[in-house]
């Protein structure tokens, strides 16, 4: 069964772009969606109508408990990306709160070993 990707929300892409303007990171598309990386580790992005971030286990537990609408990121039905959480609008509508969660995501991805670029097969 083939999955047709829905185009990423341009509004969410603008929200994320603006929020990450002062962060040291790379922006590269993945499946046609804007995604942000540090040391080749993905930490934030937009997929269809979802804005997602990568968090350590403790922070994932906190965001899921504290904010209705936060949920594990599931780009395909049944395929949960275990360290990623969909950020509810209650967080990204509050610039200061959103920045705090982005800082956590950025710091977590920066703490991971840099991914090595794979050569051609």
C-alpha angles and dihedrals in degrees: 000000000000119000118216111212116226112226113262118259108264089204092057090045089056091048091052094043091052094046093050098045093109096041122100103237145112125254115213129159121246118191087348093304128115111255130175126217141185119194087353090300114125114230108161140014151137123257119180104309095342132095110202139187135190117238140173117254096263093053092044089056091049097049093045092050098042105041125053110222094034108122141155112285111252110178090176125028108270093010107103117182097222102214096040129092130192107236114225120226090248086072103040092043087064106066095198094047092045091051090053092054092044090052089054092049092046093048091048094051090045089054092057121091110270112261114241116229110247118229124227117292 
